[in-house]
Structure formats: C-alpha cells, structure tokens
C-alpha cells in the first residue's frame, strides 16, 4: 500500500457529501475517484462539486474499477449489507455508515464476507472520535474517577425528522439511540447484559402513527456492574443536547454541550449565553474528519480499524432489545436477541 488511498463514494446524500468534502479538502492521503448514487443527478452534482472524474448510477461499476482501493458506503441502510458483501468480494476496503443493517442475519453474512476477504472494515460511529467523549473514556479507563458506578447519556435532537424518514429509519432505537448504545459500550469499556425501556410519543402523534416512539429512557446493566441510563428526545427546542456524566467511587467526569462561543451576558436580571450548536453537522464536524482519517490510516498502515464489525453489530442487538423491552414491558437480556 502506498502513501495515498484511492476511494469511491457510494451514496451522494447528506452524509455522503459530508464525507466527500472531508476526503477532498481535509485528508491529504485520500484520493476520491468516483461516486455512485441511485439518483444519477445527485451523483453527477457530487462529482462536479468535489472534482471526481466518474459519476455512475450503479455501485457495481465502482467496484469493477481496478483503481478504486476502498469504498465509503453512505447509501440507504437497507443496501448496506448487500454492498458490503459485494465490496468485500471485489477486494475493496470498506467504511460503512451505521447501521450495518437492521437484521442480525444479514449483518452476520456481511461480516463473514469481510473476514473471508481479509479487507479492512470500519463502521461509522463518529462520536467515538469526538474530543469530549474521548476525554471521558480516558478518565474511565485511566481510573481518574475510581471504579465507575453510574453513567448517564443525554441525547436529544433539535427537531424530529420527516415522517417518511421515520418510516424507513428502523425506529428510534436503531436510528438515534444506536449512537448512544455505541457510546455506552465505548465509555464504560464493558458489554451490556440487560436493557429496560420506558418510552412514549410526546413530540408528534404522527411518529406514533408510523409505529415509532419519540421520547425514551433506557436503563442499561453492564457486565462489570455499572448502571447506565440513556435519555432521548426527538425535540429539544433549545438545540442539539449532547451531554454525558460518569460517576465513580473516586469522583465523576461530565461533558456539557458545545456552543458557538463562550460568551456569557450578565445583567441585573439574567445570565445568558447563546444556544448550543444546532445539529450534528455542526456539533460533530471534527469527529467526522477524525473517523475517516482513522480508517485511511488503518488501511495504509495495515492496522486494525478503530470501530470493528463487532462494534457495529452490538448496538443493533441493543436496539432490538430496547424495542422488545418496550413492547413486552420488561427488562430484556441481550442474549435473548443476540442471534436474531
């Protein structure tokens, strides 16, 4: 492997264009050669914007391109597993946005294909690469707060997504909470044994009519004894709410929201500051660069990826267990859903 990596982008939607911008403008070791999208106009527009010589409709065309060494999969979730298997068979290294799939059987077939091909495979859980979350992990792993006892994650979006998106998303636990499930495993460094969910529809009745939920608290029991809670809402009127606290025998560590500035206005009546950064595109921009840099470094150096296929599978198991817990109104052990 040389000093640069030739890549193709599969999926030219919102997150695909984010990755394209970073690959072209922020990561010198990356060379973006092609883009594929089921919408040919979207593929062409993306290619023109980021200087890619090839824009096609069918992803198979970029897999047949011998110059392409790796693919970045940002297509619809229900295509991920299929494309992973095809890319592995073509000998391409693979970065895939979360989730790998909603079905554990399809995930397992995709991961088996990756292992058989011996290619590098990384899942797009970008929050692991955020400086704030990394500092929490360092404090826990380094014993700065003693033995961890409790973990609380607050993750609330500024506004719910369109209903058409909700219907295809796999539900709140596989679309939104999945990031928090990954962060829980990452921060505590232990697997989760049991989940219990309390949830409802408090934001938009149309979300409930679509069969989904918009407000939830999930209690996690980890193998190492830590108790965790995840607090989700599809609508925080004040902006993107992303906070974490881990409490332990020797202290605690907490991270608060990122703001556009540090200014505080003080008057006789109020202390005021600007609202938090409004959504993930603003809040997590540097983490998207860092995760892609980590993938490219892993391929070029032949080192293991930071977020493995196993890391991609585990939050899906947790999401399925969380939904079953809500439906059946009881705690659910992950081994009840582990094998699909």
C-alpha positions, 0 to 999 in steps of 0.5 A: 500500500502506498502513501495515498488511498484511492476511494469511491463514494457510494451514496451522494446524500447528506452524509455522503457529501459530508464525507466527500468534502472531508476526503477532498479538502481535509485528508491529504492521503485520500484520493476520491475517484468516483461516486455512485448514487441511485439518483444519477443527478445527485451523483453527477452534482457530487462529482462536479462539486468535489472534482471526481472524474466518474459519476455512475448510477450503479455501485457495481461499476465502482467496484469493477474499477481496478483503481478504486482501493476502498469504498465509503458506503453512505447509501440507504441502510437497507443496501448496506449489507448487500454492498458490503458483501459485494465490496468485500468480494471485489477486494475493496476496503470498506467504511460503512455508515451505521447501521450495518443493517437492521437484521442480525442475519444479514449483518452476520453474512456481511461480516463473514464476507469481510473476514473471508476477504481479509479487507479492512472494515470500519463502521461509522460511529463518529462520536467515538472520535469526538474530543469530549467523549474521548476525554471521558473514556480516558478518565474511565479507563485511566481510573481518574474517577475510581471504579465507575458506578453510574453513567448517564447519556443525554441525547436529544435532537433539535427537531424530529425528522420527516415522517417518511424518514421515520418510516424507513429509519428502523425506529428510534432505537436503531436510528438515534439511540444506536449512537448512544448504545455505541457510546455506552459500550465505548465509555464504560469499556464493558458489554451490556447484559440487560436493557429496560425501556420506558418510552412514549410519543410526546413530540408528534402523534404522527411518529406514533402513527408510523409505529415509532416512539419519540421520547425514551429512557433506557436503563442499561446493566453492564457486565462489570456492574455499572448502571447506565441510563440513556435519555432521548428526545426527538425535540429539544427546542433549545438545540442539539443536547449532547451531554454525558456524566460518569460517576465513580467511587473516586469522583465523576467526569461530565461533558456539557454541550458545545456552543458557538462561543463562550460568551456569557451576558450578565445583567441585573436580571439574567445570565445568558449565553447563546444556544448550543450548536444546532445539529450534528453537522455542526456539533460533530464536524471534527469527529467526522474528519477524525473517523475517516482519517482513522480508517485511511490510516488503518488501511495504509498502515495495515492496522486494525480499524478503530470501530470493528464489525463487532462494534457495529453489530452490538448496538443493533442487538441493543436496539432490538432489545430496547424495542422488545423491552418496550413492547413486552414491558420488561427488562430484556437480556441481550442474549435473548436477541443476540442471534436474531 
